[in-house]
Amino acid sequence: MSAHILFIPIGGTDDGSNSLGPIYGGATIGQGWTLNYEMYFYMIAALSFIFGGRKWVATITFITLVILIPLFLFEIPEQYLQYGFTMDSAYLSMVTHPIIFEFIAGAALGLLYPLLSDRLNIFSLILSFFGVVIFIYNALTHTWPGHGVLGYGLTSFLLVLSVIQLERAGYVIKSRVLLYLGGVSYSVYLLHMNIKNIFIKLFKHSGVDMGEYGLILMFFSILTTMIVAHYTHKYIEISFTRYLKNKWVLFKTVRANQI
């Protein structure tokens, strides 16, 4: 349990795919294995603040070196881009997995955003159209499936690049539905697997044929996920976070006055 709380991969000695990268044993809570990578990236990014304005350069440099060094020290395993290295330490296996380049790609897009043209010329229009089409094509055909830079990571990068280029040029999404879905997306991400698994257990316990009632299972899973995500987003992501921020500001103000 302590490994999950500290966002450390649990590893695994079995020969199944669950012990391989990028999951490295998975996690007790659904997609918790993805949070392990997320917290590692946040930790490095937070430590990089000591470099001031060069914090993102420091973050990208450190993470890249951690991934590249094993490539020079050890023999590159088969299907490296998919599974990475399998070391004695599950945590070392995780931090050297090339899937972390997706976080670097996200940081790079953030740095690139101010440099993008604020006018939508023919080149940027073609680029945006190409990125959206490639993402949709891959989602439908699974031409580049799976996790990693050569899987959904590549097409997701192109999609985000396309969207921020359009946004930079003034084409801002004004759909309330899409903005709402974007707002609750993190709660959906954290909840959807667990809620789906709950319904799977309920269906199996009731003796329901999963193959025959798969669409009903999907309907209830999506509906319940959206309802729960709405309230966790509203009361935890927004209200509780605002409460903590206000308390922190008050604490700093009181402490400053005491000094």
Buried (B, 14 or more C-beta within 10 A) or exposed (E): EEBBEEBBBBBBEEEEEEBBBBBBBBBEEBBBBBBBBEEBBBEBBEEBEEEEEEBBEBBBBBBEEBBEEBEEEEEEEEEBBBBBBBBEEBBBBBBBBBBBBBBBBBBBBEEEEEEBEEEBEEEBBEBBEEBBBBBEEBEEEEEBEEBBBBBBBBBBBBBBBBBBBBEBBEEEEEEEEEEEEEBBEEBBBBBBBBBBEEBBEEBEEEEBEEEEBEEEBEEBBBEBBBEBBBEBBBEEBEEEEEEEEEEEEEEEEEEEEEE
